[in-house]
């Protein structure tokens, strides 16, 4: 992919590829993901590519604070550049969090790209979590995307 090749020319980037931890049948055992994160013009770009998921299905995906664990909650909450409110639209939005919602194709492959205007500091996220539906934006539900169905640990 041209995007990944371009990232190789940058000074600092992260690439992680592996089997997703499955918490639900919506992420079949053996489903895989690749995450590429790189600094970009004072901000950060994150690319998510998946395979082996259910075909023609919408998934939500977000960067979370902790690595994956045995249970869905182990990844902790969404990583927020400015920590604030889990469902407050002032904090739970795609400018303050990294949202990677996607819909798989007929072969169960999906991809998403997010760019934010900030970089990770000393506080670093630990995973990308897949959710059962695309992300909501309305007050009281902002940032929610249903159950956590899969996870990939990413040392950003």
C-alpha positions as a printed NumPy array, in Angstrom:
array([[  0.   ,   0.   ,   0.   ],
       [  1.362,   3.443,  -0.906],
       [  0.364,   4.921,   2.466],
       [  2.507,   2.459,   4.42 ],
       [  5.437,   2.985,   2.034],
       [  5.196,   6.75 ,   2.565],
       [  5.198,   6.243,   6.325],
       [  8.472,   4.341,   6.087],
       [ 10.093,   7.596,   5.   ],
       [  8.975,   9.363,   8.174],
       [ 11.136,   9.501,  11.275],
       [  8.794,   7.833,  13.754],
       [  5.873,   5.509,  13.182],
       [  4.228,   2.405,  14.638],
       [  3.066,  -0.66 ,  12.703],
       [  1.352,  -3.558,  14.474],
       [ -0.28 ,  -6.514,  12.768],
       [ -1.814,  -9.565,  14.38 ],
       [ -4.81 , -11.643,  15.338],
       [ -7.606,  -9.744,  17.033],
       [ -8.589, -10.794,  20.535],
       [-12.194, -11.9  ,  20.042],
       [-14.861, -11.178,  22.658],
       [-17.845, -11.983,  20.452],
       [-18.875, -13.965,  17.34 ],
       [-18.877, -10.653,  15.405],
       [-15.065, -10.969,  15.49 ],
       [-14.442, -14.564,  14.427],
       [-11.388, -16.327,  15.823],
       [ -8.551, -15.756,  13.358],
       [ -9.719, -12.269,  12.316],
       [ -6.734,  -9.943,  11.895],
       [ -5.951,  -6.257,  12.057],
       [ -3.097,  -3.965,  11.144],
       [ -2.63 ,  -0.543,  12.72 ],
       [ -0.23 ,   2.068,  11.408],
       [  0.254,   5.315,  13.361],
       [  2.533,   8.176,  12.386],
       [  3.133,  11.841,  13.14 ],
       [  1.863,  14.112,  10.377],
       [  2.253,  17.881,  10.162],
       [  1.915,  18.485,  13.909],
       [ -0.82 ,  15.864,  14.233],
       [ -1.191,  12.098,  14.087],
       [ -2.511,   9.77 ,  11.385],
       [ -3.821,   6.297,  12.258],
       [ -4.73 ,   3.653,   9.685],
       [ -6.67 ,   0.499,  10.591],
       [ -7.028,  -2.436,   8.193],
       [ -8.945,  -5.601,   9.088],
       [ -9.62 ,  -9.007,   7.546],
       [-11.589, -12.088,   8.516],
       [-14.526, -10.158,   9.984],
       [-18.186, -10.665,   9.102],
       [-18.965,  -9.442,   5.576],
       [-20.964,  -6.274,   4.864],
       [-21.112,  -5.212,   8.497],
       [-20.614,  -1.87 ,  10.272],
       [-18.079,  -1.755,  13.123],
       [-17.019,   1.049,  15.42 ],
       [-13.363,   1.245,  16.402],
       [-11.487,   3.509,  18.801],
       [ -8.079,   3.868,  20.373],
       [ -8.248,   2.871,  24.077],
       [ -5.953,   3.63 ,  27.023],
       [ -4.848,   0.097,  28.017],
       [ -3.648,  -3.015,  26.186],
       [ -6.173,  -5.774,  25.436],
       [ -6.91 ,  -8.279,  28.158],
       [ -8.932, -11.412,  28.787],
       [-12.122,  -9.357,  29.134],
       [-13.527,  -6.553,  26.97 ],
       [-13.292,  -3.946,  29.761],
       [ -9.544,  -4.522,  30.266],
       [ -8.67 ,  -2.025,  27.501],
       [-10.148,   0.76 ,  29.626],
       [-11.878,   3.844,  28.233],
       [-11.212,   5.673,  24.986],
       [ -7.948,   7.557,  24.846],
       [ -8.76 ,  11.279,  24.976],
       [ -6.165,  13.912,  24.142],
       [ -7.828,  16.184,  26.694],
       [ -9.431,  13.851,  29.281],
       [-12.938,  14.861,  30.225],
       [-16.178,  13.023,  29.795],
       [-16.869,   9.548,  28.516],
       [-20.114,  10.55 ,  26.749],
       [-19.845,  14.357,  26.796],
       [-19.635,  15.526,  23.157],
       [-17.139,  18.219,  24.238],
       [-14.637,  15.403,  24.945],
       [-16.057,  12.304,  23.198],
       [-15.602,  13.425,  19.608],
       [-13.318,  12.603,  16.658],
       [-11.171,  15.714,  17.311],
       [-10.275,  14.625,  20.873],
       [-10.337,  10.838,  20.365],
       [ -9.287,   8.576,  17.503],
       [-12.353,   7.08 ,  15.818],
       [-11.842,   4.446,  13.138],
       [-15.374,   3.327,  12.187],
       [-15.628,   1.174,   9.05 ],
       [-17.905,  -1.186,   7.138],
       [-16.521,  -4.469,   5.861],
       [-16.794,  -5.487,   2.241],
       [-18.273,  -8.764,   1.   ],
       [-15.053, -10.569,   1.95 ],
       [-14.975,  -9.293,   5.555],
       [-12.243,  -6.716,   4.984],
       [-12.4  ,  -3.165,   6.223],
       [-10.263,  -0.108,   6.684],
       [-10.399,   3.327,   8.239],
       [ -8.139,   6.342,   8.444],
       [ -8.217,   9.04 ,  11.113],
       [ -6.186,  12.217,  11.476],
       [ -6.096,  14.365,  14.59 ],
       [ -4.352,  17.707,  15.124],
       [ -2.313,  16.497,  18.117],
       [  0.387,  13.987,  18.968],
       [  0.681,  11.521,  21.808],
       [  2.634,  12.86 ,  24.767],
       [  3.847,  10.971,  27.828],
       [  0.376,   9.445,  28.218],
       [  0.173,   6.769,  25.504],
       [ -2.772,   4.596,  24.453],
       [ -2.486,   0.816,  24.431],
       [ -4.981,  -0.695,  21.992],
       [ -7.568,  -0.408,  19.248],
       [-10.952,  -1.826,  20.23 ],
       [-13.639,  -2.897,  17.754],
       [-17.254,  -2.248,  18.737],
       [-20.522,  -3.729,  17.502],
       [-21.74 ,  -0.595,  15.648],
       [-20.627,   2.796,  14.325],
       [-19.986,   5.546,  16.878],
       [-22.826,   7.705,  18.19 ],
       [-22.44 ,  11.474,  18.491],
       [-25.541,  12.662,  20.378],
       [-25.254,  14.046,  23.965],
       [-25.326,  11.302,  26.599],
       [-24.279,   8.716,  23.999],
       [-21.365,  10.5  ,  22.287],
       [-18.471,   8.144,  21.684],
       [-20.471,   4.976,  22.385],
       [-20.58 ,   2.224,  19.786],
       [-22.109,  -0.743,  21.558],
       [-20.378,  -3.792,  22.952],
       [-16.643,  -4.349,  22.641],
       [-16.289,  -7.25 ,  20.231],
       [-12.539,  -7.381,  19.504],
       [ -9.195,  -5.826,  20.368],
       [ -5.618,  -5.429,  19.142],
       [ -2.852,  -4.318,  21.524],
       [ -0.875,  -1.461,  19.956],
       [  2.111,   0.134,  21.725],
       [  1.579,   3.654,  20.316]])
